[in-house]
Amino acid sequence: MADDTDDDLPEILIRRKRKHARAQAKSTARRKARNAPRRDDLARGAYYVLLLTMDEAEKQGEIERANRIRRRMLLMMEDALFDQSASAVAFDGHADTVFQDVEAWVGTGRFAKRREAEAGRPAADTK
């Protein structure tokens, strides 16, 4: 809760900092007890949905739709002051590995069962 730099702070700020840390720990414990996602978990899920939607558009021959998604993402990164070419390299790299990334994140077994179910065939034992 408190760190070495707290020695330079007025007592009221130290108390406020400790109170905030306790409240944050309590909030985190409640969220974990509910097994609720954090904001970054939701953002990661949304990013994967975006990449999977782009991949699906390409597979369906909707290249312009996939390109629009890519352009919008890169414009968002540019608006956030990230380098345009570095953003393109990072995004394209993630787009190339989205299936492996999602499998690693949600678990290989669960993702494989869902893909097989969507394809209309029984899921293989992944254990």
KEMAR-548094 format. One record per residue: residue number from 1; residue in three letters; x, y, z of N, C-alpha, C in turn. Coordinates in Angstrom, 3 decimals, padded with zeros to 6 digits. Each point is the difference from the previous one (the first is absolute). Example, Ala and Ser with C-alpha at 12.3 -4.5 7.8 and 13.67 -1.06 7.14 Angstrom:
REM residues 2
+-----+---------+----------+----------+----------+----------+----------+----------+----------+----------+----------+
: num : residuo :       nu :       nv :       nw :      cau :      cav :      caw :       cu :       cv :       cw :
+-----+---------+----------+----------+----------+----------+----------+----------+----------+----------+----------+
:   1 :     ALA :  013.190 : -005.690 :  007.800 : -000.890 :  001.190 :  000.000 :  000.900 :  001.200 :  000.000 :
:   2 :     SER : -000.350 :  001.050 : -000.720 :  000.820 :  001.190 :  000.060 : -000.770 :  001.090 :  000.730 :
+-----+---------+----------+----------+----------+----------+----------+----------+----------+----------+----------+
//
This chain:
REM residues 127
+-----+---------+----------+----------+----------+----------+----------+----------+----------+----------+----------+
: num : residuo :       nu :       nv :       nw :      cau :      cav :      caw :       cu :       cv :       cw :
+-----+---------+----------+----------+----------+----------+----------+----------+----------+----------+----------+
:   1 :     MET :  000.823 : -001.188 :  000.000 : -000.823 :  001.188 :  000.000 :  000.868 :  001.254 :  000.000 :
:   2 :     ALA :  000.746 :  000.214 :  001.033 :  000.881 :  001.155 :  000.049 :  001.352 : -000.406 : -000.561 :
:   3 :     ASP :  000.689 :  000.958 : -000.575 :  001.323 : -000.311 : -000.514 :  001.002 :  001.008 :  000.549 :
:   4 :     ASP :  001.257 : -000.130 : -000.416 :  001.067 :  000.843 :  000.528 : -000.229 :  001.482 : -000.279 :
:   5 :     THR : -000.679 :  000.323 : -001.088 : -000.205 :  001.406 : -000.341 : -001.057 :  000.657 :  000.874 :
:   6 :     ASP : -000.734 : -000.782 :  000.795 : -001.032 :  000.556 :  000.877 :  000.589 :  000.885 :  001.096 :
:   7 :     ASP :  001.281 : -000.159 :  000.296 :  000.626 :  000.803 :  001.053 : -000.079 :  001.494 : -000.312 :
:   8 :     ASP : -000.039 :  000.342 : -001.277 : -000.014 :  001.402 : -000.413 : -001.409 :  000.580 : -000.090 :
:   9 :     LEU : -001.025 : -000.827 :  000.176 : -001.380 :  000.455 : -000.157 : -000.600 :  000.452 :  001.325 :
:  10 :     PRO : -000.919 :  000.961 : -000.064 : -000.726 :  000.376 :  001.222 : -000.837 : -001.184 :  000.489 :
:  11 :     GLU : -000.256 : -000.045 :  001.288 : -000.723 : -001.120 :  000.619 : -001.367 : -000.241 : -000.642 :
:  12 :     ILE : -000.708 :  001.065 : -000.350 : -001.333 : -000.168 : -000.590 :  000.073 : -000.740 : -001.343 :
:  13 :     LEU :  001.032 :  000.291 : -000.780 :  000.157 : -000.688 : -001.285 :  000.381 : -001.463 :  000.191 :
:  14 :     ILE :  000.798 : -000.271 :  001.016 :  000.369 : -001.389 :  000.303 : -001.248 : -000.786 :  000.387 :
:  15 :     ARG : -000.841 :  000.591 :  000.877 : -001.244 : -000.680 :  000.399 : -000.914 : -000.222 : -001.206 :
:  16 :     ARG : -000.119 :  001.014 : -000.848 : -000.854 : -000.109 : -001.186 :  000.517 : -001.100 : -000.943 :
:  17 :     LYS :  001.306 : -000.053 : -000.145 :  000.614 : -001.015 : -000.860 : -000.258 : -001.407 :  000.554 :
:  18 :     ARG :  000.131 : -000.157 :  001.299 : -000.248 : -001.304 :  000.633 : -001.477 : -000.385 : -000.087 :
:  19 :     LYS : -000.890 :  000.980 :  000.195 : -001.437 : -000.260 : -000.099 : -000.353 : -000.448 : -001.420 :
:  20 :     HIS :  000.576 :  000.659 : -000.978 : -000.254 : -000.372 : -001.394 :  000.507 : -001.418 : -000.278 :
:  21 :     ALA :  001.170 : -000.325 :  000.506 :  000.564 : -001.339 : -000.207 : -000.896 : -001.071 :  000.621 :
:  22 :     ARG : -000.536 :  000.266 :  001.203 : -000.914 : -000.958 :  000.638 : -001.281 : -000.158 : -000.815 :
:  23 :     ALA : -000.554 :  001.117 : -000.464 : -001.225 : -000.052 : -000.809 :  000.243 : -000.758 : -001.303 :
:  24 :     GLN :  001.150 :  000.228 : -000.605 :  000.333 : -000.690 : -001.248 :  000.148 : -001.496 :  000.236 :
:  25 :     ALA :  000.655 : -000.379 :  001.088 :  000.164 : -001.423 :  000.322 : -001.353 : -000.655 :  000.251 :
:  26 :     LYS : -000.887 :  000.705 :  000.692 : -001.343 : -000.524 :  000.273 : -000.784 : -000.175 : -001.303 :
:  27 :     SER :  000.083 :  000.975 : -000.873 : -000.688 : -000.065 : -001.292 :  000.535 : -001.162 : -000.841 :
:  28 :     THR :  001.298 : -000.169 : -000.009 :  000.620 : -001.100 : -000.751 : -000.441 : -001.343 :  000.555 :
:  29 :     ALA : -000.055 : -000.118 :  001.321 : -000.433 : -001.259 :  000.622 : -001.448 : -000.320 : -000.366 :
:  30 :     ARG : -000.870 :  001.012 :  000.019 : -001.411 : -000.223 : -000.384 : -000.106 : -000.427 : -001.465 :
:  31 :     ARG :  000.763 :  000.654 : -000.868 : -000.031 : -000.340 : -001.422 :  000.484 : -001.429 : -000.217 :
:  32 :     LYS :  001.075 : -000.376 :  000.680 :  000.530 : -001.361 : -000.138 : -000.979 : -001.033 :  000.534 :
:  33 :     ALA : -000.691 :  000.317 :  001.093 : -000.983 : -000.927 :  000.574 : -001.146 : -000.248 : -000.975 :
:  34 :     ARG : -000.353 :  001.007 : -000.781 : -001.065 : -000.145 : -001.006 :  000.544 : -000.570 : -001.309 :
:  35 :     ASN :  001.318 : -000.136 : -000.097 :  000.668 : -000.419 : -001.229 : -000.373 :  000.938 : -001.149 :
:  36 :     ALA : -000.056 :  001.291 :  000.302 : -000.359 :  001.013 : -000.991 :  001.253 :  000.491 : -000.727 :
:  37 :     PRO : -000.130 :  000.303 : -001.284 :  001.163 :  000.492 : -000.749 :  000.363 :  001.426 :  000.398 :
:  38 :     ARG :  001.287 :  000.299 : -000.115 :  000.465 :  001.373 :  000.181 : -000.174 :  000.736 : -001.324 :
:  39 :     ARG :  000.201 :  001.288 :  000.035 : -000.125 :  000.809 : -001.219 :  000.976 : -000.470 : -001.077 :
:  40 :     ASP :  001.227 : -000.334 :  000.387 :  000.963 : -000.452 : -001.001 : -000.380 : -001.367 : -000.567 :
:  41 :     ASP : -000.688 : -000.843 :  000.777 : -000.496 : -001.275 : -000.527 : -001.062 :  000.253 : -001.069 :
:  42 :     LEU : -000.901 :  000.933 :  000.275 : -001.031 :  000.357 : -000.977 :  000.632 :  000.597 : -001.257 :
:  43 :     ALA :  001.008 :  000.841 :  000.185 :  000.679 :  000.607 : -001.148 :  000.698 : -001.070 : -000.836 :
:  44 :     ARG :  000.641 : -000.964 :  000.648 :  000.661 : -001.079 : -000.735 : -001.030 : -000.815 : -000.774 :
:  45 :     GLY : -001.114 : -000.312 :  000.645 : -001.059 : -000.736 : -000.687 : -000.515 :  000.759 : -001.213 :
:  46 :     ALA : -000.211 :  001.298 :  000.159 : -000.482 :  000.824 : -001.116 :  001.022 :  000.046 : -001.131 :
:  47 :     TYR :  001.272 :  000.070 :  000.346 :  001.068 :  000.015 : -001.008 :  000.008 : -001.310 : -000.782 :
:  48 :     TYR : -000.138 : -001.116 :  000.711 : -000.045 : -001.286 : -000.689 : -001.238 : -000.111 : -000.887 :
:  49 :     VAL : -001.138 :  000.502 :  000.464 : -001.214 : -000.008 : -000.828 :  000.243 :  000.813 : -001.271 :
:  50 :     LEU :  000.656 :  001.147 :  000.142 :  000.317 :  000.832 : -001.158 :  000.873 : -000.761 : -000.992 :
:  51 :     LEU :  001.059 : -000.635 :  000.497 :  000.903 : -000.743 : -000.883 : -000.700 : -001.189 : -000.646 :
:  52 :     LEU : -000.826 : -000.706 :  000.765 : -000.727 : -001.144 : -000.553 : -001.029 :  000.454 : -001.036 :
:  53 :     THR : -000.625 :  001.143 :  000.225 : -000.950 :  000.552 : -000.969 :  000.720 :  000.372 : -001.290 :
:  54 :     MET :  001.183 :  000.561 :  000.130 :  000.800 :  000.349 : -001.168 :  000.395 : -001.258 : -000.775 :
:  55 :     ASP :  000.420 : -001.033 :  000.720 :  000.370 : -001.266 : -000.631 : -001.200 : -000.620 : -000.719 :
:  56 :     GLU : -001.144 :  000.032 :  000.649 : -001.224 : -000.543 : -000.591 : -000.372 :  000.756 : -001.278 :
:  57 :     ALA :  000.130 :  001.317 :  000.024 : -000.308 :  000.813 : -001.183 :  000.916 : -000.380 : -001.159 :
:  58 :     GLU :  001.293 : -000.177 :  000.291 :  000.944 : -000.393 : -001.051 : -000.362 : -001.357 : -000.581 :
:  59 :     LYS : -000.354 : -000.948 :  000.864 : -000.352 : -001.346 : -000.468 : -001.279 :  000.000 : -000.831 :
:  60 :     GLN : -000.884 :  000.951 :  000.254 : -001.247 :  000.102 : -000.759 :  000.158 :  000.871 : -001.243 :
:  61 :     GLY :  001.234 :  000.402 : -000.282 :  000.264 :  000.807 : -001.181 : -000.332 :  001.471 :  000.161 :
:  62 :     GLU : -000.280 :  000.419 :  001.216 : -000.337 :  001.401 :  000.267 :  001.274 :  000.761 :  000.381 :
:  63 :     ILE :  000.907 :  000.080 : -000.962 :  001.312 :  000.597 :  000.247 : -000.129 :  001.472 :  000.394 :
:  64 :     GLU : -000.896 :  000.733 : -000.657 : -000.165 :  001.423 :  000.324 : -000.473 :  000.183 :  001.444 :
:  65 :     ARG : -000.888 : -000.883 :  000.468 : -000.463 :  000.070 :  001.397 :  001.164 : -000.237 :  000.960 :
:  66 :     ALA :  000.819 : -000.990 : -000.300 :  001.170 : -000.283 :  000.838 :  000.960 :  001.189 : -000.007 :
:  67 :     ASN :  000.189 :  000.603 : -001.165 :  000.887 :  001.163 : -000.097 : -000.545 :  001.198 :  000.775 :
:  68 :     ARG : -001.328 :  000.187 : -000.013 : -000.609 :  001.093 :  000.777 :  000.246 : -000.198 :  001.497 :
:  69 :     ILE : -000.144 : -001.241 :  000.464 :  000.252 : -000.295 :  001.416 :  001.442 :  000.342 :  000.344 :
:  70 :     ARG :  000.930 : -000.435 : -000.860 :  001.422 :  000.254 :  000.228 :  000.277 :  001.505 :  000.023 :
:  71 :     ARG : -000.536 :  000.729 : -000.980 :  000.227 :  001.453 : -000.062 : -000.536 :  000.702 :  001.242 :
:  72 :     ARG : -001.180 : -000.400 :  000.449 : -000.577 :  000.626 :  001.200 :  000.870 : -000.243 :  001.226 :
:  73 :     MET :  000.505 : -001.214 :  000.112 :  000.858 : -000.318 :  001.143 :  001.280 :  000.832 : -000.052 :
:  74 :     LEU :  000.596 :  000.090 : -001.171 :  001.246 :  000.756 : -000.119 : -000.234 :  001.499 :  000.212 :
:  75 :     LEU : -001.144 :  000.512 : -000.427 : -000.330 :  001.403 :  000.277 : -000.165 :  000.240 :  001.498 :
:  76 :     MET : -000.599 : -000.969 :  000.695 : -000.155 :  000.115 :  001.452 :  001.373 :  000.054 :  000.676 :
:  77 :     MET :  000.917 : -000.830 : -000.451 :  001.345 : -000.006 :  000.575 :  000.718 :  001.314 : -000.301 :
:  78 :     GLU : -000.205 :  000.510 : -001.210 :  000.603 :  001.284 : -000.364 : -000.584 :  001.127 :  000.861 :
:  79 :     ASP : -001.316 : -000.029 :  000.224 : -000.636 :  001.000 :  000.867 :  000.550 : -000.067 :  001.422 :
:  80 :     ALA :  000.400 : -001.198 :  000.421 :  000.580 : -000.180 :  001.335 :  001.501 :  000.302 : -000.002 :
:  81 :     LEU :  000.476 :  000.561 : -001.122 :  001.384 :  000.466 : -000.163 :  001.030 : -001.122 : -000.107 :
:  82 :     PHE : -000.428 : -001.187 : -000.452 :  000.958 : -001.063 : -000.277 :  000.521 :  000.161 : -001.417 :
:  83 :     ASP :  001.226 : -000.455 : -000.230 :  000.599 :  000.056 : -001.327 : -000.820 : -000.838 : -000.976 :
:  84 :     GLN : -000.295 :  000.572 : -001.160 : -000.873 : -000.656 : -000.971 :  000.589 : -001.312 : -000.514 :
:  85 :     SER :  001.265 :  000.013 : -000.382 :  000.589 : -001.228 : -000.555 :  000.204 : -001.057 :  001.086 :
:  86 :     ALA :  000.367 :  000.411 :  001.200 :  000.159 : -000.965 :  001.094 : -001.350 : -000.616 :  000.367 :
:  87 :     SER : -001.055 :  000.803 : -000.046 : -001.344 : -000.515 :  000.280 : -000.423 : -001.013 : -001.053 :
:  88 :     ALA :  000.297 :  000.285 : -001.262 : -000.362 : -000.915 : -001.089 :  000.726 : -001.329 :  000.150 :
:  89 :     VAL :  001.274 :  000.048 :  000.332 :  000.774 : -001.234 :  000.183 : -000.569 : -000.814 :  001.161 :
:  90 :     ALA : -000.289 :  000.665 :  001.112 : -000.537 : -000.700 :  001.171 : -001.372 : -000.594 : -000.300 :
:  91 :     PHE : -000.888 :  000.787 : -000.599 : -001.358 : -000.476 : -000.283 :  000.022 : -001.152 : -000.997 :
:  92 :     ASP :  000.776 :  000.136 : -001.063 :  000.062 : -001.071 : -000.997 :  000.592 : -001.271 :  000.596 :
:  93 :     GLY :  000.971 :  000.152 :  000.895 :  000.569 : -001.168 :  000.677 : -001.030 : -000.700 :  000.866 :
:  94 :     HIS : -000.806 :  000.777 :  000.706 : -001.060 : -000.594 :  000.822 : -001.061 : -000.647 : -000.873 :
:  95 :     ALA : -000.320 :  000.623 : -001.126 : -001.007 : -000.568 : -000.907 :  000.463 : -001.359 : -000.522 :
:  96 :     ASP :  001.299 : -000.138 : -000.223 :  000.544 : -001.263 : -000.514 : -000.044 : -001.121 :  001.030 :
:  97 :     THR :  000.001 :  000.344 :  001.282 :  000.073 : -001.025 :  001.052 : -001.244 : -000.034 :  000.885 :
:  98 :     VAL : -001.104 :  000.578 : -000.464 : -001.176 :  000.158 :  000.862 : -000.520 : -001.330 :  000.531 :
:  99 :     PHE : -000.032 : -001.045 : -000.819 : -000.550 : -001.267 :  000.475 :  000.868 : -000.600 :  001.107 :
: 100 :     GLN :  001.305 :  000.046 : -000.169 :  000.893 : -000.500 :  001.042 : -000.116 :  000.849 :  001.269 :
: 101 :     ASP : -000.118 :  001.302 : -000.171 : -000.102 :  000.897 :  001.151 : -001.286 : -000.245 :  000.785 :
: 102 :     VAL : -001.112 : -000.163 : -000.720 : -001.280 : -000.248 :  000.672 :  000.038 : -001.349 :  000.708 :
: 103 :     GLU :  000.544 : -001.009 : -000.670 :  000.094 : -001.324 :  000.626 :  000.816 :  000.061 :  001.278 :
: 104 :     ALA :  001.089 :  000.731 : -000.026 :  000.838 :  000.116 :  001.199 : -000.737 :  000.747 :  001.109 :
: 105 :     TRP : -000.814 :  000.973 : -000.372 : -000.689 :  000.819 :  000.999 : -001.180 : -000.733 :  000.623 :
: 106 :     VAL : -000.866 : -000.591 : -000.792 : -001.201 : -000.627 :  000.554 :  000.182 : -001.472 :  000.311 :
: 107 :     GLY :  001.060 : -000.576 : -000.452 :  000.229 : -001.418 :  000.233 : -000.266 : -000.793 : -001.263 :
: 108 :     THR :  000.935 : -000.807 : -000.351 : -000.069 : -000.754 : -001.244 : -001.242 : -000.866 : -000.082 :
: 109 :     GLY : -000.327 : -000.699 :  001.071 : -001.142 : -000.914 : -000.025 : -001.317 :  000.695 : -000.258 :
: 110 :     ARG : -000.251 :  001.074 :  000.717 : -001.270 :  000.715 : -000.142 : -000.147 :  000.580 : -001.404 :
: 111 :     PHE :  001.069 :  000.596 : -000.522 : -000.067 :  000.617 : -001.318 : -000.155 : -001.061 : -001.085 :
: 112 :     ALA :  000.710 : -001.121 :  000.131 : -000.107 : -001.071 : -000.992 : -001.410 : -000.578 : -000.020 :
: 113 :     LYS : -000.587 : -000.201 :  001.166 : -001.372 : -000.526 :  000.062 : -000.980 :  000.958 : -000.658 :
: 114 :     ARG :  000.176 :  001.278 :  000.222 : -000.909 :  000.977 : -000.599 :  000.147 :  000.022 : -001.517 :
: 115 :     ARG :  001.231 : -000.011 : -000.495 :  000.207 :  000.015 : -001.456 : -000.581 : -001.248 : -000.644 :
: 116 :     GLU :  000.190 : -001.157 :  000.636 : -000.535 : -001.242 : -000.551 : -001.520 :  000.007 :  000.036 :
: 117 :     ALA : -000.579 :  000.546 :  001.056 : -001.460 :  000.087 :  000.095 : -000.555 :  000.914 : -001.091 :
: 118 :     GLU :  000.686 :  001.103 : -000.253 : -000.440 :  000.913 : -001.052 :  000.122 : -000.641 : -001.378 :
: 119 :     ALA :  000.966 : -000.909 : -000.146 :  000.190 : -000.684 : -001.280 : -000.972 : -001.166 : -000.155 :
: 120 :     GLY : -000.748 : -000.324 :  001.071 : -001.008 : -001.049 : -000.068 :  000.527 : -001.404 :  000.195 :
: 121 :     ARG :  001.152 : -000.126 :  000.626 :  000.519 : -001.341 :  000.284 :  000.301 : -000.103 :  001.492 :
: 122 :     PRO :  000.005 : -001.215 :  000.537 :  000.242 : -000.162 :  001.441 :  001.420 :  000.406 :  000.376 :
: 123 :     ALA :  000.122 :  000.557 :  001.185 :  001.310 :  000.419 :  000.491 :  000.811 : -001.214 :  000.402 :
: 124 :     ALA :  001.270 :  000.012 : -000.362 :  000.910 : -001.076 :  000.382 :  000.444 :  000.218 :  001.434 :
: 125 :     ASP :  000.418 : -001.067 :  000.635 :  000.509 :  000.110 :  001.365 :  001.323 :  000.751 : -000.057 :
: 126 :     THR :  000.103 :  001.130 :  000.686 :  001.196 :  000.837 : -000.070 :  000.923 : -000.191 :  001.190 :
: 127 :     LYS : -000.298 : -000.985 :  000.848 :  000.844 : -000.215 :  001.185 :  001.210 : -000.812 : -000.340 :
+-----+---------+----------+----------+----------+----------+----------+----------+----------+----------+----------+
//
